[in-house]
Amino acid sequence: MKVDVNGKSLELLQGDITEMDTDCIVNAANEQLILGAGVAGAIRKKGGPTIQEECNKLAPIKVGEAVITGAGSLKTKHVIHAVGPRMGEGQEEEKLRSATLNSLRLADKYNLKSISFPAISTGVFGFPMDRCAKVMLSAALEYLKGPTGLERVVFCLFGEESFKTFKEVLSELTSR
């Protein structure tokens, strides 16, 4: 699914974010920037050890913040590491919104034209998929309406259920 926002595109794809050829991909990171399981584990496995070495120099960061590293041997040029909230820690939606917006701002700061996001915080951090979709998609749509060099924002979703949820939420947000 693809929508046009101010001459830019916001897309939903189902697949493996480590295979994306956008200028950067976003890692659903933890505060210590340890590439453990889930999206981070896949990035570590396919990208090689240099990404973790760069992360080690930048850690720790706070929930809602984002930092950028190289991408090792991944197809993309950069990895933006964004720390989303753990369910139950409080102010989760605000923190997820910050993680999304800070990732977009960082992409702009580095003059990147395209970015791919996973569903941040929905794995081991326990954030509900529907709420994640609403927060992240709303933030991205709002950001694309403003001044940005980004031309393409992709949400690369792992599994049919997450794709379906994001598609339903995006249809709802863009039909208003």
Secondary structure, 3 states (H helix, E strand, C coil): CEEEECCEEEEEEECCHHHCCCCEEEEEECCCCCCCCHHHHHHHHHHCHHHHHHHHHHCCCCCCCEEEEECCCCCCCEEEEEECCCCCCCCHHHHHHHHHHHHHHHHHHCCCCEEEECCCCCCCCCCCHHHHHHHHHHHHHHHHHCCCCCCEEEEEECCHHHHHHHHHHHHHHHCC
